[in-house]
Amino acid sequence: MANVQQLQETLDAQAPLIDALKNAFHNPKHSDLIIRCADDRWDVHKVIVCAQSPVLAKACEGSFKEAEEGLITLHEEDPSVVEAMLQFIYTLNFDDSCFDIAETSGIVFTVNVHIAADKYDIPTLRKLTVSKFRDQAATGWKTAGFAEAAALVFNAGIAVEESLRERVVSIATKNAKQLLCQDEVGIRFRAVASTTPALAVALWQRKVEGKTEGPVAAKIEDSEGPAYACPSYRCRGILHSIDVDASTTCPRCHGRTLGYYWVKQSV
């Protein structure tokens, strides 16, 4: 009981600081960094933003142009995704309903935020988007947005956590009959599967294994001969033949690395 009371007291003591951080978002007072994306601009605070994103922190250090000008321009991002990322940095959450995502679905938006979290190295945001994706996929598979999200998840390589791919395969396998129907959702999903080899292979493998849950990575013991693991720590791709002097494409994350770096596994 004492531990619970102590925890509550700690949370109560932290509340003013958390509120202060939330109130600092979209407040230019004391800001010392500008982030631009397309026509949007955010006046932010280095001590807050850089503490959660090593990538943004690096841009603000040394002799980089951004450090000298106090301006970071994000050329390749969607402004709504940047807004969600910054909202999370200040509030530890982002509200999907605040964004204009009429042309896509919430589940697609979540995947894009997940990819941005990887790009700017914000692991806590990645963790949140994984949770959001799992919840959204439970009902979102009934929409055309699920197919678009599946394509993003399987084409983004190591920028997406394996658990998202597993969730897509699990949901698609569980609802295969509905996704084979000749309605908009079924037609769209089959079109994506036919043009996304990694997704098609994962679905086929899950069907062969007869499972609806669990990892979709290949099992080492299923094939004869030596096995080599993808050198990316986020991937569990396996190949049974490697040319150490040639560039090798991982069948799982689609990353390309010299065969020399693939790790030989013991069976």
N, C-alpha and C positions, 0 to 999 in steps of 0.2 A: 504493500500500500504506500509505503514511504517513497519507493522508486517511482510510482505513478505520479504522486504529488510533486516529486522533484522534477520529473519530466514536464509536467504541466506548468510549473513555475518557470522552467527554462524556456518553454514555448511562449509563455506570456511575456517574458523579458525580451524575447527576440521580435515580438510582434511590431513594436514601433520601428525597428530597423527595416523589417520586411515592408511595412507600409511606406516608409520613406523611399525605398528602392522603387516600389510600384509608382509612387507619385512623381519620381524623377523621369519616368518614361514620357516622351512627348513634351518634356519641359526643358526649354533651351537654357534655363538658368544654370550657370556654372558649367555648361557643356564645353568641351575642349576638342571635340572631333565631329566632323560631318561625314555621314555616309550617304552616298547618292546611288540611286538605281533608277534608270529611265528618267521620268519626270518627278520622281519622289525624292524627298530629302529628310533625313533624320539628324537632329542635333543630339548627340549622345555623349557619354562620359567615359573616357578611356579606362578609368579605374574599375568601372562596372563591366564594360564590354570586353576589354582585354583580359580580365580575370577569368572569363568563361570561354574565350576563344583564342587559343594560342596562335591561330592563323591571323586573326585580326591584330593580335598583339605584335606579331612579327612585322606586320606592315607598318606599325607605328614606331618601330625601333630603328636605330642606326641611320643610314644615309638614304633610306628609301624616300622617294618623292612624296609619298603619303605622309611620312613622318614630318617632313619639312613644311608641307602645306596644311596639315591637319585635316586632310580630305581623302576619303577612300571611295572610289567609284567602282561599283559592282556591275560590270557590263553584261554578264551572261545570265543574271538571275531574274526571276519574276518578282516584281515589287511586292506582291502579296506574300510571297514566301519569305522575303527579307523582313517584312513587317512582322510576320509570325515568329521568325527567329529572334528578332530584337525584343518582341513582346515577351518571349520566353526568358530571355536573358535578364530582363528586369523583374518579371513576375513569377518565373518558374512554371509558366503555363501559357497556352495560347488558345484563344477562343475561335473555333472554326466559323461561328456565326457572324463574326466581325468582318469577314472577307467576302468579296464579290467573286464567287466561284460558280456563277450561273452556267458558264460554258463547260464546266467539268463537274466532277462530283467530289464530295468531301474526302472519299478514300484516295482519289488521285492526288488531291492537295496534300494529304498526309504523307504520301510517298515522296512527293517533291520536297516537303519540309525535312523528311528523313534523310534524303540525299544531300540537302544543304547542311544538315547537322554533321554529316560525315565530312563534307568538303571543308567546313570551318571548324572541325574538331570539337564538337560540343556533345560529349557522350551522354549527358543527362537529357538532352533534347532527343537524341536518338532513342533512348530508352522510353521516353514518353510517346514518341511516334509509333514505336513497336506496339505499345499497349493500345493506342488509339486504333491502329490498323487492325489488330485482332478483333476489337469490338465492332468496327465498321464493316469488316468482311463478313461477319456473322449474318448480316442482313443485306449488306451492299452487293453481294454476289448476284442479287436479283436485278441489278441495274447494268446498263451498258458500261458504266464507269468501272466496273470490276474488271472487264477485259482490258481496258486501258491501263488500269493499275497493275494488272498481271504483266503486261508488256513492259512497263517501266521497271518492275521488280526484277524481271529476268534479263533485261538488257543493260542494267546499270552495273553489273559486275560486283566488285567488292564494296562499292558505295552503299550497297543494301545488305543488311544482316540476313543471314541464312534463314532465320526464323520467319521472315516475311515470305520467302519463297516456299517454305514448308507450309505456311498458312494458306497460300494460294492453292497449292497442290491438294492439301487436305480438303479445303472447301470445294474445289472443283470435282474431286473424286467423290465426295459425299453427295454432291448434287448433280452428278453426271447426267442423269436422265433429263432433268430440267434444262441443262445446258446443251442438250442435243435437240431440243425443240426448235421448230422453225420460226421462232419469234425473234425480235430485234436483239434481245440479250444473247440467245443461243447462237445466232448468226454471227454476231460481233465476236463472241468468245472463240468460236471455231476459226474465224478469220485470223485472230491474233495467234492462236495455237499453231496454225499452219504456217505462219511467217516468223515464229519465234522458236527456233530449234531447241533451245535449252528448256523451254516450257513443255514442248511436245515430248522430249526425252524423259523429263521428270514425271509427267503424267503416265507415260508408258511404263516406266520403271515401277511406279506406285501400283499400277494395275497388275503387273507381273508378280510383285511381292505380295499383293493381296491385302495391303494395309491401307487404312484411312488416316493414320497419324504416324508421326515419327520422321526422322531425317530422310532426305531423298538422296543422300550421298551414296556412292557405290561402296559395296563391301569388299574389302581386300581379299577375303578368303573365297570370294565367289569365282575368282579367276586364277588360272595357273600362272606361274612365273612371278618375277619380282613386281612390286608395286611401288609407285612413286607418288608422293603427295605434293600438291600445289604449295609453293613456298609462302603464299599469302596466309598469314595467321588467321584470317577471317574465313578462309575457304577450306573445304575438305575434299576438293576434287582429287580424283585418283586416275592415274594412267599406268598402263602396264608395259609401255614401250617408250623410251626416252632417248633422243639424240642429244647428248650433252653439249654439242657444239651448235645446235640449231635453236632458233626461236620457237618456243612451244606455247600453244594456246590451251588454256585450261578449259575442259568441257563444262565446268560448273560456273566459274566467275568470268570466263572469257578473257582473263588477263593474259598478256603475252610476256613471258620471261625466258631467258636462256635455260635450256634443259639442264645445264650444270647445276642450277640452283634448286632443282626439284629434289625432295628428300626421300631417299630410299627407305621403305618401310619393311619391318620384319613381319612375316606372316605367322 
